[in-house]
Amino acid sequence: MSSQPFVIERVFDAPVTKVWDALTRNEQMKKWYFQLSDFKPVVGFEFQFIAKNEQVEYHHICKITEVIDGKKMAYSWRYKGYPGISIVTFELFPEGNKTKLRLTHAGLETLEPGGPDFARKNFEEGWTSILDKSLKGFVEAKSVQL
């Protein structure tokens, strides 16, 4: 059980404002992330969602802990009925017309006692897929001009 946070960095061919909006505007988040009933990038705002893993539904409970507009957002991440609490942090760095995103998920070791579905490798695989497929495709999509 590692107490080191999981960190993944990716560079997207999109400006910071576009990536920030994808991370913080619920109507955009629904197109690449989870289906949230409501979301506001405001410290103290709580949001919840349910995600399925084969036959099991996991009720996620998250609370915004830090927001630096256009640069950084962090929130707690825990599961209803399971031990542990972790912190997910998104940081954005402009690189010309591109954006470097650093995602850090700390405290994963506190979730592991909840069972094998909470193993670190599952979070690593999940975040890698979300960033490399879902978010990348969404923010790098070119607008269609009619």
Secondary structure, 3 states (H helix, E strand, C coil): CCCCCEEEEEEECCCHHHHHHHHHCHHHHHHHCCCCCCCCCCCCCEEEEEEEECCEEEEEEEEEEEEECCCEEEEEEEECCCCCCEEEEEEEEEECCEEEEEEEEECHHHHHHHCHHHCHHHHHHHHHHHHHHHHHHHHHCCCCCC
